[in-house]
Amino acid sequence: MNDLVNNYRSFLDNGKTERECVNEIVKQAEKAGYKDVTKVKGQIKPGDKVYFNHMGKTIALYHIGTEDIQNGMNILGAHIDSPRLDVKSYPLYESDGLVYLDTHYYGGIKKYQWVTLPLAIHGVVIKKDGTKLDIVIGEDENEVSLSISDILPHLGQEQAKKTLADAIKGEALDILIGLAPKADKDSKEEDKVSGKDLLIKLIEDKYGFEEADFLSAELEVVPAGKARIAGLDGSMILAYGHDDRSCAYTSLAALLASNETPKRTSLCLLADKEEIGSVGATGMNSNFLENATSEVIEVLCGFTELKLKRALRNSKMLSSDVSAAYDPLNAELFDKKNSAQLNYGIAFNKYTGSRGKAGSNDANPEFIAQIRALLDNKKISYQFAELGKVDQGGGGTIAYMCAKYGMDVIDSGVPVLSMHAPWETIAVYDLECALETYKAFLTIK
């Protein structure tokens, strides 16, 4: 396999949460010469490389161009969060000798896909004294694994009558983490040893935190295991988190590959919380983009609000998010001629949203023509697509949140099979086309 595939797989394996992604991004960026803009002394100049890291879960990286930043930037924007299960604030409980962690699912998942899989816990625990503990449980094949139980088919007649959405309840997605010690069935209740108490002691001894510390923890339950090459021909990659780390990684790689000083400032914007509406302090609905760019303008040429508004308004952006790949086994859901297909290159979505384009960004044809000319000249394969048939549903990205500044924005990304499943599939060729597209876009005028 080529370096891109190997490096991308490594990025996925090391970045199963937003925090892990940002840690990996900062490591790679600093190796490439990027510096924390909040720690820069004095003025920056064309050719300089800086980043703004917000809460360890959202990051913006800038390669300063020779043109006035008020003339706009070339922006690659993606998100680094993926559907998962989150551990609740009061998660530990015991039921009839089985000990569980209670969870709350995050993002649009099919709940039935998450049962009986090997699962892992990734995240952080912050103790009251400020001590930060990085937690990874369930990834090492030689150590423990975790899972969620399901009903055996012999007793599943009533479950089978329910819809897929109702067959597994959200409150039933609890992680089995241990058992109470073996006891005689005739033992008195007061003589039995609590499995929960033993697990609390184990957590304290092995992982260094107590039950109350779950209150200030951010623990995410994700599929265990590494990204894999898929297909007998090795043409695909099977992994957790292609949505949207396939676009985030290629955007980052395109930026880091640029060694020459660009004419227009290049920006790689990697955000959190897209899967739940881009809300909160680290989502694109926050003021993160304005705040990060303000910091850069201040050390570049002195901040004014007008400079910031001009810089954002005059920018051009690829909102780099994955597209639903055409699935022949579910062909009735797609308008085939307007669907992205595996192995046909990067997919552009002229508009997103659902049904009547609700929540959509609708790209201007002048901007689309400019991109077509650029990619045709570079001989890069691309396709245009929608998420599915008009009345089937749809989806959104961060595009419309950036379009509000007046900049040109279009959605683009890697086609994905089984999107939002614990394991998703992409084509190697499409990943390669995404990287080449993003490299070319950073040169657009």
N, C-alpha and C positions, 0 to 999 in steps of 0.2 A: 504494500500500500504506500501511497505517496505521503510526503511530509504533512500536507494539509490534513489528511484523514487522521493520521497518527496524532497530530497536535490537537485536532478537534476532539478526538476521543479522550485524550488526556484532560482537556479542559472540562469536558462533561464529567469525567470521573472525579476530578478535584473540585467541581463546582456544582454540587447538588442543591445548594441553597443560594439565595442572593448574597449573603455575607461571604460565602465561600467563593462565589464568582468574583466579587469585588476584590477580595484578597488576592486571587489569582491575576486579575486584571492589573492591579497596582504593581504586583511583582513583575509582570511582563512589561508594563509601561515604564517603570523606573529603570529596568534593564535597557530599554530603548531610549533613555534620556529624558523622560518626563519627570517634572517636579511638582510637588504640591503647591498650587498657586497661593494658598494662604500663608505659606512659609517663604515666599519669594522676597528677597530684599532688593529694593530698588525697582527699576523699570525693566520690563521685558521688551523684546524686539522681534521683528520677523525672523522666522526660523526656530524660535524658542518653542518648547513643548511643555505644557502644564496640564494639570488635572485638578478637578474639584470633587472631593469624596464627601458625600453627605450621609451621615449615620451608618456608614459601612454597607449600605444597601443600594445606593444609587450613585452613579459616577459620570462625569463629563470630562472628556479629554480633548484638548485644543492644540493643534499645530498652527502656530501663528503665521499668516501669510504676508506677502509684501504689500498687498492692497490695504487701504483703510478698512478696518473692520466694519465701519458703517456701510460699506458697500455690500455687506452680507457675507454669510458663511455657507460652505457646503456641509450639510449635516447628515450623518448616518445615525438614525435613532432606532433602538430596539429595546426589548425588555428582557430581564434576566430572572423573573419569577416564573414558576410553573405550578400547575395544579398539584395538590398534595393533601396530606392530613396534618393538622396542627394539634399538638398536645395541649389540653385544657389547663386552666389555672389550678384546679383541684382534681388531678387526674387519677390518683391512685385509689383503687378499691379492690375488695375481695368479694367474690361471690361463690359460695359452695366449694371452697378450696382452690379456686382459680383466681389469680391476681391479674388485674388489667390496668392499662393506661387509657383513660377516656380521651377521645379526640373530637375535633370539629373540622370537617373538610373545608378546603380552601380552593376556590375556583370551580369551573364547570367540569365535574367529574361524573362518570357513570359508576355509581357506588359498587355495583356488583363486580366490577373489574378489579377491585382492591382486596377482595377476600382470598385467603389461602396462598397469597404470594409471599416470598421472602421479602421482608421489609427492614429498613434501617432507620435509625433516628440520627439526624444531624442538627446541630444548632449550638446555642450558647446558654449558659446559666450565669447570671450576674448575682453574686452574693451581696448581702447588705453592706459589707465593707468595701464594695466596689470590685472585688476580685472577679475576673472573668474566666470562666471555664469553657473551653471548646469541647463539644461532645460529639463523638461519632460512635454509634453502637450498631452492629449488625452488618458491617461491610466486610470484615475479615472472615474469610471462609473457614478459618481455623478457630474462630471464636463463636459467640452466640448468634442466633438469628431470631427474628421476630415475625409474627404473622397475625392475621385475623381469621377466626374460625368461621365455618359455614355449615349449613345443615346437610347431612347426608341425603342422597336422592331417595333412599328408602323411606325417609320420613318427610320428604319435601313436597308432598302432594299439594298442600295448601299454599306453600310458597310458589309453586309452579303456576298456580292460578292467577297470581298477581302480575301486574305490569313490571317490566324491567326496572322502572323508576321506583317502584314500591317494594320490590322483593327483598331488598336490603335497606334497612332504615339507617339514617345518618347516625343515630345514637347506638347502632349496633357495630359501628366501625371502631371497635376498641381493641387495643393491642394486647394479646396474651403475653405476659412477661414472666410468669412463674406460677408455682403451685405451693399450696400449704404442705408442710411435712406430712409424710404418711402417718396415718393414725387408724386405730381400730374403729370400725363403724359403731361399735358399742360404747366407745369412750364418751365420757360426760363432756358436755360443751365447754365447761370451765377448764377442762384438762387439755383441750386442744390448743396447739400452738398456732398463732396467727401467721398466715402466709404473708399478709401485707406488712406486718411488723418485721418479718425476716427480710423482705425485699427492701424496706426502708433502710435497714441496717446494711444490706449489701450495697445499696446505692451510695450511702455515706462512706463506706469503706473503699469501694472500688472507683467511684466517680467523684467523690469529694464534696457532695452537697446534700442537704437535708430536705425533708418533704416540703417545708415552708418555702424553699428556694424555687420551687416550681412557679411561684407567683411572679418572679422576675426572670423567668426563662423564656427563650424563644426556641422551641424544639419542633422540628419538622419531620414528619414521617414520609419517607420516600421509598421507591423500589430499591432493593439491595442488588448490587451487582454492577459490573462494568459495561460500558458501551461495546457493542459487538459488530463485527462485519457480518452482513446478512446476504443471503442468496448463494446458491452454489457457484455463481459466477463472481461473487464478491462485489456486486454492483451497488449494494445498499448498506446502510448503517442502522442498526436496531439499538435504541437507547431510550432512557428517560430524559425528558427535558429538551428535545429538539425544538419545541415551542417554548421559548423563542431563542434558545441559546445557539441554534444553528445560524440565526441571523446576527445575534450579538457577537459570536466569536468571529464570524467572517467580517463584520464591520470593524471590530477591533484589529483583526489581522491586516485589513486593508489600510487602516490608519498607521499602524506600526511599520508597515512595509514602505511607507513614504519617507525617504531620507532627504529628498530635495525640498527646499523651502517652497511651499505652494504660493500661487498668486492670491487666491482667496483662502482665508483661514478655514482649516478643516476641523470639524467637530464630530466626535463619536459620543453619542448620548445613550447611556444604558440605564434604564429605569426599573423601578420596582412596582408592584401592585397592579400591573395591567390586567391580570386575570380576575381581579375583583373591582374593576372600574377605574383603575389608576388614581385611587383616592389616597388620603393620608399624606404625611409629611414626605414620604419617599416616592410617591406616585407622580405621574406627569400632570395631574390636575393641581398639584401644588405650584409654588413659585420657584421650584428648583432651577428651571432653565434660566429664568431671569436672574436669580441670585448668583448662579455659577458664572453666567456671562458678565454680570456686573463686576464680579471680582476680577475677571480677566481684563475688562475695559479699564478698570481703575489702575492696574499696574502697567497697562499698555499705553494709554493715552489720556488718562484722567476721566473719571466717570461723570456722565450726565445722563439724565433720563432720556433725552432726545437721542444721544448716541446709542443707547441700548435699544430703543424702539426702531431706529433705522437699521441697526445690525440684524435684528430679528426679522423685520419686514422684508428686507432685501435678500434674505437667505433662501436657499433651495434645499429641500430635504427629501431623502428616501426614508419613509417610515418602514423600517425593515422588520416585517412580521411574516410568519409563515402563512402559507395558503393551503387550503384543503385539496389534497390530490384526488383526482378522479379514481373512483373505486369500481371496477367492473362488476364486483359482487353486489354492489348497491347502486347500480346504474340509474335506477328510477329517481334517485335524489338529485341527480346532476343534469345540467344542460351541457352535454358533452363538448359541444363546439366552443363553449365559454368556460371550460374547466381547465385547471392546471393539471398537467400529467407528469408523472415521474419520468425523469431522464430527458425532458424537453427544455431544461434550463430554468433560470430564475423566472418567477411569476410576478407580474404586475397586476394590481387590482386598481382599476381606474376609480372605482368607488367601492366602499365597504358598507357597513350598516346592515340592517335586517329589513326584509320585506320592502316597504316603501322607502328604502334607504335611510331608515331611522338610525341616528347616531353616526351618520356617514361623513366622510370627507370625499368630495367629488373633484378630482384633479382637473386642472385646466388643460385643454388640448394643446396650447402653445408649449407648455412644459413637457407634455408627453411627446410631442414631435421632437423636441430638443433631445430627449433621452433616447428615442428611437434612432435618431441620426448618430448619436454618440456610440450606441451599442452596435449598430450596423457597421459603422466605420471600424470598430474594434473586432468585428466578427464574433461577438459574444451571443450565445443562444439565449433567447428570452421568449416569453409567452404572456398573453393577457388572459385574465380569468376572473370569475366570480366564485363565491364560496359554495353555492349550490343553486338549485332552482329557486326562483323568486319567492315563492310562498313557503319554502321549506324552513326558512329562518335566516341565518346570517351571523355576522359577528363584527366586532369593532377592533380598532387598534389605537395607538397614540396619535395618529395622523391629525385628527380634527382638533386636538388640543394644541398642536403647534400651528395649524392653519389659522387659528384665531389671531395670530400676529400679522397675518397678511402675506406670509411666505408661500411659495409654491411647494406643495407636498403631494407625494403619491406613495401608495403602499407597494412594497416589493418584498419578496422573500422566497424561501425554499418551500416547495410543495411537500406536504407531510401526509402519509397514510396513518390512520388510527390516531388522529390528533386528540390530545387530552387523555389518551390511555396511559397506563403506567409505562408501557413500552411503545414507542412510536417508530416509524420507519421513514427514512429519506433516501434519495439516490445520491451516490457519490458525485455524479456528474453535475447535478443541480447545486450541490454545495460548492463545487469548483466554479460554476458560472456565477454564483452569488458573490464569491470573493472577487472575481474579475470585474463584475459589474460595479461593486463598491469601490474598487481601485479606480476604475474609469470615472465614476461619478465625482470623486474628489478633485478631478481636474476640470470639471464643467465650469463654464463661464456664465 
